[in-house]
Amino acid sequence: MSEAIVITPVKNSPETTLKTIEAICQSGCENNYYVFNDFSERATKDLLEKTRKKLNFNLIHLEEVTTNPSPNYKLVLEMAQEKALKKNLPLIIIESDVIIKPDTITELLKINETAENPGLVGAITTDKKGNYNFPYNFEKKKSDKIVNTSHSLSFCCTLLSVPFLSAFNFTELSQKKDWFDVSISRQSKKMGFNNYLAKGVRVLHLPHSSRPWKNLKYSNPFLYYFKKITQKRDRI
């Protein structure tokens, strides 16, 4: 598998991270697979080093690249974009709380090749029972359709096409934000690309495993938004 650059940003959550990495490496993309460790704690860092030796993927510790505290998603995107454009390959982002299937990457690449003018192609997320879940729980009806969507695509498991990567430089992303899936989805549409949600390409999502405080959004929304505002967390 060499048709895409695949990345996983990591911040702690060693159990889900290990499952994510193992599933991706089963797709045979080790040479073009990059794990970005964003100042994780020692237990996660040690696990990543041990797993790298076993599975032979590329591991980048951001503490060796920047002194800027986590989150460093903008830097990760900039570095990944550079790698993808250098090899003229699409970029696939698979986050550390997502477990893909053996054919997930292949299916995303097929859609990228056959769909009209794709900017982003996202796999839909499910819970352990197979039901669509966050961030795509607005999709109520199951199907195998590929939907040209006006909704923002999450970066849980999403492909960014070479034409879009070539058209928009990620250095232009705002320094004031932490996460960029909404911004990049909107930029893709603004530049005339189509964003596709592949409802038949399903991946398991275990939301907020690396940022458990975000579950307050559902259990205690008031406290979530209080922390979000006062602590300047989760800037989207």
N, C-alpha and C positions, 0 to 999 in steps of 0.2 A: 504494500500500500504506500504509494508515494505521490498521490494526486492532490494532497492538501497539507498545509501546515496546521497541526492540531496543538492547541494549548490548554492548560488547566492552571488558573491562578489558585494558589493555596494559602489559606490562613487557618492554621490549626485544624480541628476536626479530623484527627488521624484515622478514625474508623471509616468514615465515608470516603475520605481521600484515597485510602488504600483500595477500596472497592471501585472507585472511579478509575484510578490508574490501571488496575488489573483488567477492567473491562475494555479500556481503550487499547491497551497493549495486545489484547486478543484480536484486535482488528488488523494487526500487522503493520502499524504505522510508527514503530519505535524511532526510526531514523529521523522522522519529521515531527516527532512529538516532544513538546517542551513543557515542563512543569515549572512554574514560577512561584517560588516560595517567598511570600511577602512577610518576612519577620515573624515566622511562626515560633512557637515555644520549642524548647529543646526536644521534647518527646516526638513532636511532628517532624522536626528537622532530621533527627536520627532515623526515624522510620523512612523518610524520603531517601536518605542516603543508602540505607539497606535495600530498599526496593529498587533503586536505580541500578545497583550492582546486579540485582537478580534479573531485571526486565530490560535494562539497557536503553532507557529513554534519556533525554537530555534534561538536566536539572540545573536551574539557575536560582541561586540564592540572591535575592534583591539587596540584602545587606552588604553584598560585595559590589553592588552597582551604585547604590544611593544611600544617603543618610536620612532621606525623607521618611518620616514614620508611616506605617501602614494606615490606611489603604493606599496602594500605589497602582491602581488599575489603569490610570492614564499612561504611566510608564510601561506597563505590561503591554497595553495595546500598541503603543508606539514601537516597541521592540518587535512585537509579533508582526505588525504590518511591514516593517523593514525586511524581516525574514521571508514573508510571503511574496512580496514584490521582487525580492532578489531572485527567487526561484520561479516567479510567475505562476504561483499556485494560490488557490483560494485559502482563506483562513477559517478554521473551525474552532470555536470556543466551546469548551465543555467544562462546566464548573464542578467544583469538588464535592457537590452534594447531588450529583447526577450519575446514574449508572446506565450506560448505553447497551445496546444489543450488538451482536457481531456484525450485523449488516447496516447499522445506523449510518456510519460514515459513507458507505457506498451509496445508500439511498439518498442522502443529502447531495452527494456529488452528481447523481443521476438527475435530480431535479434542477440542479444548477446548470447542467448541460442542456436540458430540454425546455425549461420554462422560459418565458419571454422576458428578457431584460432584467434578470434578477439582481437585486442589490443584496438582500439578506434572505436566507432560507432557514427557518427554525423548525426543529422537531418539537412536537407537542409533549408536554410533561404529564405524567400520571402518578397516582399513588400506588401502593402495593397491591390494591385490588383492581388496578387497571382503569380507574376513573380519572378523567382529566382533573388536574389540581393546579394550585398556584404555580405560575402566574397566568395560566390559561383556563382558569375555571369559569371564565365568561363563555367558553364554548360548551354548550349544554348537550348538543347532539353528537353522538359518536359517528364517525364516518372515516373513509380513507381519502377524503378530498384534499387537494392542495389548494388552499385558499389564498387568493391575492388580497391581503389584509391591509386595512388602514390602522389597525391596532399596532402599538409598539411591540416589537419582538424582544423577549428577554434573551439574555446571553447564556441561559442554562445549557442549551445545546444548539448552536446557531452557526451557519456558514455565512461568510462575507465574501462576495465574489471579487475576482480580480479587477473587473472594470470599476466597481465601486471603490475598492482599495486604491486604485490608481487615480481616481477622481477626487478623493477627499483625504487630506493629510491629517492624521490623528493628532499632530502637534497643535492643530487649531482648536482642539477640545478645551473646554473651560477648566482652568486651574481650580475653580471654586466648587467643583463637583467631585463626588466620590465614585459614582457609577454612571455609565454612559450608554446603556442600552436604549433608553428613551431618546437621548440626543442623537445617537447614530441612526436609529430607526427613522426618525424624522428627517435627518439629513439625507438619507437614502431616497425617501419619497420626494423631498424638495428638489433633488437633482434629477428626478425623472425615472428613477429605478422602481421596480416592483419588489415588494416584500411579501414573501410567501410563508404561510404556516402550514406545515405538512401534518395533517391530522392522522395520517396513517403511519407516520414515523414516530413511534412512541418510545419515550425514555422514562425511567423511574427517577422521580425527583423527591428528595428528602429535604424540604425547605429549611433554610436558615441553620443548617447544621454547624456552620462555622461562625455564625452570628446569632446565637440563641436568643439574645435580648430582643431580636426582631419579632419573635413570636408574641411579644406583648401587643403587637398590632391587632391580634385577634382576641387575646384574653383580657387585655386592659388597654384599649386604644388611647385613653387619656394619658396614661403614663408613657406609652410609646411616643406620642407626639410631643409630650413634655420633654422627654430625653432627646428626641430628634432635634428639637429647636434649641434647647438650652446647652446641649453638648455638641451641637453641630454634627450630628451623626447622620449617615445615610443620605447624603446630599445627592439628589437625582436631577 
